[in-house]
Amino acid sequence: MRIGRAIAPPRHRGDGLIGIVPRVRSYHFLMTIFQGKSVLITGASSGIGRGVALRLAGLGAQIGLVARNQDALELVRKEIAAAGGTAVVLPADVTDAEQVRASVEGMIAQFGQLDILLASAGLSLRAYFESCQLEALERVMRVNFFGALYATHFALPHVKKAKGSLVAVSSLTGKRGIPSYAIYGASKFAIQGLYEALELELRPDGVHVGVVSPAFVDTPLRANVLGPDGQPWANPPAPPFRVWPVEKCVDRIIRLLVKRKRQTLMPWFAGPLLTFDELLGRVLGDRILMRRFPP
Ligand SMILES: NC(=O)c1ccc[n+]([C@@H]2O[C@H](COP(=O)([O-])OP(=O)(O)OC[C@H]3O[C@@H](n4cnc5c(N)ncnc54)[C@H](OP(=O)(O)O)[C@@H]3O)[C@@H](O)[C@H]2O)c1
């Protein structure tokens, strides 16, 4: 109980546990789901991956923390350990298949099983495609798509054995083309395609496959967003829509895991908006997006 309370999420309107899981009144239920589960998280040193690592550790899961920055991972591990949780640092650059393989093997060596993969490692590039250097475009694809692909490939046999979950963090840009997010969106559409097919392939084996597609979330991602030359923007363009708290995104991911859902969009009204956009032949959506995301 100490762990659950120690890393409990803030309780704000609509985000409390009752909001996350209808008919669930306490952490006890969630702990019965996640207690003793082994969870490998790429991108665990920051933002959404870090948030999910802390939350799941608080619910009794054993966490494998993957990213490049070993010091940042060690801080997350210490935070989890200080609250009574269990985590291991498994540094890797997700663009290197062998490093990702070693992280998965490290997880199995440490915990003997892998129940859940959360592929959250990613970076963003905001610039019109025409102005982008090829190396920058390739880098986004390597981190966002191949990073998720390698983690999924090596985790799959273990997750299949556990009848567990494969979850990838995509984006609303992976559901709808948005100016200045051509390559970022392409990397997320690719994840969407991979995971949609995997969901059908693995359903008979009892594996849960899910995709999380958030709008703007309050993490360091946007401060580090790359420009057309592949270098971070000195002054990144301001997001033209609301930026959501990271805890809200963590809630959505926990809910997706508990309900073994195929997909979750954030905010909730993104789904109806996308349907409405299609019904209107995308005319209104195109106009809004072109105005909000100028060159
Ligand atoms: N924040 C948003 O607005 C938003 C919206 C929609 C979707 N997303 C998606 O959510 C995911 C998480 O992003 P975030 O918002 O949490 O961003 P973040 O705070 O910047 O975290 C990104 C994470 O990815 C890791 N990473 C980056 N390149 C890597 C590499 N080559 N190898 C291993 N790890 C790498 C980073 O760690 P190291 O630097 O230590 O390697 C960090 O842990 C991403 O896939 C992003 O596309 C974010």
The ligand as an SDF file (V2000), in Angstrom:
LIG
                    3D

 48 52  0  0  0  0  0  0  0  0999 V2000
    4.6520   15.6260  -25.7080 N   0  0  0  0  0  0  0  0  0  0  0  0
    3.7660   15.6740  -26.7010 C   0  0  0  0  0  0  0  0  0  0  0  0
    3.1840   16.7290  -26.9970 O   0  0  0  0  0  0  0  0  0  0  0  0
    3.4460   14.4050  -27.4670 C   0  0  0  0  0  0  0  0  0  0  0  0
    2.2680   14.3710  -28.2240 C   0  0  0  0  0  0  0  0  0  0  0  0
    1.9830   13.2220  -28.9370 C   0  0  0  0  0  0  0  0  0  0  0  0
    2.8230   12.1450  -28.8970 C   0  0  0  0  0  0  0  0  0  0  0  0
    3.9750   12.1990  -28.1670 N   0  0  0  0  0  0  0  0  0  0  0  0
    4.8710   11.0560  -28.1760 C   0  0  0  0  0  0  0  0  0  0  0  0
    5.0560   10.6150  -26.8670 O   0  0  0  0  0  0  0  0  0  0  0  0
    6.3120    9.9370  -26.7800 C   0  0  0  0  0  0  0  0  0  0  0  0
    7.0510   10.4220  -25.5600 C   0  0  0  0  0  0  0  0  0  0  0  0
    7.3520   11.7840  -25.7390 O   0  0  0  0  0  0  0  0  0  0  0  0
    7.4170   12.7930  -24.5170 P   0  0  0  0  0  0  0  0  0  0  0  0
    6.4210   13.8340  -24.7810 O   0  0  0  0  0  0  0  0  0  0  0  0
    7.4120   12.0590  -23.2650 O   0  0  0  0  0  0  0  0  0  0  0  0
    8.8450   13.4510  -24.8230 O   0  0  0  0  0  0  0  0  0  0  0  0
   10.1810   13.6010  -23.9430 P   0  0  0  0  0  0  0  0  0  0  0  0
    9.8250   14.0380  -22.5760 O   0  0  0  0  0  0  0  0  0  0  0  0
   11.0860   14.4160  -24.7580 O   0  0  0  0  0  0  0  0  0  0  0  0
   10.7080   12.0980  -23.8590 O   0  0  0  0  0  0  0  0  0  0  0  0
   11.2480   11.4570  -24.9740 C   0  0  0  0  0  0  0  0  0  0  0  0
   11.9340   10.2020  -24.4750 C   0  0  0  0  0  0  0  0  0  0  0  0
   12.4540    9.4840  -25.6020 O   0  0  0  0  0  0  0  0  0  0  0  0
   13.7980    9.1400  -25.3330 C   0  0  0  0  0  0  0  0  0  0  0  0
   14.5600    9.0410  -26.5700 N   0  0  0  0  0  0  0  0  0  0  0  0
   14.6840    9.9530  -27.5590 C   0  0  0  0  0  0  0  0  0  0  0  0
   15.5120    9.5040  -28.5060 N   0  0  0  0  0  0  0  0  0  0  0  0
   15.9170    8.2590  -28.1100 C   0  0  0  0  0  0  0  0  0  0  0  0
   16.7840    7.2890  -28.6500 C   0  0  0  0  0  0  0  0  0  0  0  0
   17.4080    7.4700  -29.8270 N   0  0  0  0  0  0  0  0  0  0  0  0
   16.9680    6.1440  -27.9590 N   0  0  0  0  0  0  0  0  0  0  0  0
   16.3570    5.9330  -26.7730 C   0  0  0  0  0  0  0  0  0  0  0  0
   15.5160    6.8150  -26.2140 N   0  0  0  0  0  0  0  0  0  0  0  0
   15.3020    7.9760  -26.8770 C   0  0  0  0  0  0  0  0  0  0  0  0
   14.3220   10.2740  -24.4370 C   0  0  0  0  0  0  0  0  0  0  0  0
   15.4100    9.8550  -23.6370 O   0  0  0  0  0  0  0  0  0  0  0  0
   16.9660   10.1200  -23.9550 P   0  0  0  0  0  0  0  0  0  0  0  0
   17.0800   11.4860  -24.5360 O   0  0  0  0  0  0  0  0  0  0  0  0
   17.6170    9.9300  -22.6250 O   0  0  0  0  0  0  0  0  0  0  0  0
   17.3830    9.0540  -24.9100 O   0  0  0  0  0  0  0  0  0  0  0  0
   13.1000   10.4930  -23.5560 C   0  0  0  0  0  0  0  0  0  0  0  0
   13.1020    9.5740  -22.4990 O   0  0  0  0  0  0  0  0  0  0  0  0
    7.0370   10.2060  -28.0950 C   0  0  0  0  0  0  0  0  0  0  0  0
    6.9470    9.0680  -28.9110 O   0  0  0  0  0  0  0  0  0  0  0  0
    6.2570   11.3530  -28.6940 C   0  0  0  0  0  0  0  0  0  0  0  0
    6.3240   11.3460  -30.0920 O   0  0  0  0  0  0  0  0  0  0  0  0
    4.2930   13.3080  -27.4240 C   0  0  0  0  0  0  0  0  0  0  0  0
  1  2  1  0
  2  3  2  0
  2  4  1  0
  4  5  1  0
  4 48  2  0
  5  6  2  0
  6  7  1  0
  7  8  2  0
  8  9  1  0
  8 48  1  0
  9 10  1  0
  9 46  1  0
 10 11  1  0
 11 12  1  0
 11 44  1  0
 12 13  1  0
 13 14  1  0
 14 15  2  0
 14 16  1  0
 14 17  1  0
 17 18  1  0
 18 19  2  0
 18 20  1  0
 18 21  1  0
 21 22  1  0
 22 23  1  0
 23 24  1  0
 23 42  1  0
 24 25  1  0
 25 26  1  0
 25 36  1  0
 26 27  1  0
 26 35  1  0
 27 28  2  0
 28 29  1  0
 29 30  1  0
 29 35  2  0
 30 31  1  0
 30 32  2  0
 32 33  1  0
 33 34  2  0
 34 35  1  0
 36 37  1  0
 36 42  1  0
 37 38  1  0
 38 39  2  0
 38 40  1  0
 38 41  1  0
 42 43  1  0
 44 45  1  0
 44 46  1  0
 46 47  1  0
M  CHG  2   8   1  16  -1
M  END
$$$$
